Amino acid sequence: MNGAFQSSSLRAAFSYCVQQVRNYDYHHYLCLLELPPNMRKAAFAIRTFNIETARAMDVASDPKIGLMRLVWWQEAIDKIYDKKTIEHPTAQALSSVIHENRITKGWLKRLVQARINDARREVTEIPEKIEELERYAEDTVSTILYTTLQAGGIMSTAADHAASHIGKASGLLLLIKSLPYHASRNRHFSYIPIEVGKKHGLLVEQGGRSEIQLDSQENLRNAVFDMASIANVHLQKARGLAGTVPAEARPVLLPAVPAQVLLDSLRRVHFDVFDPRLAKGILGLPPLWFQLKLKWHSWRGTY
């Protein structure tokens, strides 16, 4: 009876994960549906863990509460590896996946720590260089791909290198897309590095502090273009490794497709992050076209 209850509870936990990814990360939800059935449970649990940590600050009424939630997840990872029970559907699904697939603890801890460091960063603490954003993307987005590859039993240096580049590209592009959202929450343009803001006339010194301010729409577009160009380089590097990436790893790397879609959408609106077309469909592309593009890459075994 107890075993049946646990089985039912775990099924409910995985169902919750699928719904969370569908609700809050739809383009990756479609990517995960292209994975082999034996990899989907792990992939959905890992993606949901990312959603929980990524949204912690956004859903909290007070930044301190959001930070507490992130610290809770950091401690939850330790408890999961100590085989302690946590009454939370994402934690239950993640625990099952971790113990079934022997997921490396350090990757999950690194993801949460990156979110905590970002949450503690003041509005005025602007990254100095683009490399800081690349590192943040590596620690959060690339890590999801590493753990998914590991859950699938795929050990490939080429796949890991491709995952690193895809994660950096995806992370940079999503930070770009979120610039208007963060500006609306009084975070100004704190995800535009000082070196980029200075180059394009967006950097303002006030009271001994540096701020990125929108004085020129053209200057902002130029800054976004520079950041998107670096993301594009990472996508090209990832695709350059395709010939050495094992066939079984390529479905895990399908998030390169939505990254490319977002990059193409930015090009169409001339890198204007405030253009309402970016918010339409899936990353600016009609849903049917997005799904066809994803299916085409999945069928061909490319990314």
HELIX and SHEET records of a PDB file:
HELIX    1   1 ASN A    2  TYR A   24  1                                  23    
HELIX    2   2 TYR A   26  LEU A   32  1                                   7    
HELIX    3   3 PRO A   37  ALA A   54  1                                  18    
HELIX    4   4 ALA A   56  VAL A   59  1                                   4    
HELIX    5   5 PRO A   63  TYR A   81  1                                  19    
HELIX    6   6 PRO A   89  ASN A  101  1                                  13    
HELIX    7   7 LYS A  105  ARG A  120  1                                  16    
HELIX    8   8 ILE A  130  ALA A  137  1                                   8    
HELIX    9   9 GLU A  138  SER A  142  3                                   5    
HELIX   10  10 THR A  143  ALA A  151  1                                   9    
HELIX   11  11 THR A  157  LYS A  177  1                                  21    
HELIX   12  12 LEU A  179  SER A  184  1                                   6    
HELIX   13  13 ILE A  194  LYS A  199  1                                   6    
HELIX   14  14 GLN A  217  GLY A  240  1                                  24    
HELIX   15  15 ALA A  242  THR A  244  5                                   3    
HELIX   16  16 ALA A  247  LEU A  253  5                                   7    
HELIX   17  17 ALA A  256  ARG A  268  1                                  13    
HELIX   18  18 PRO A  276  ALA A  279  5                                   4    
HELIX   19  19 PRO A  287  ARG A  300  1                                  14    
SHEET    1   A 2 LEU A 203  GLN A 206  0                                        
SHEET    2   A 2 ARG A 209  ILE A 212 -1                                        
END                                                                             
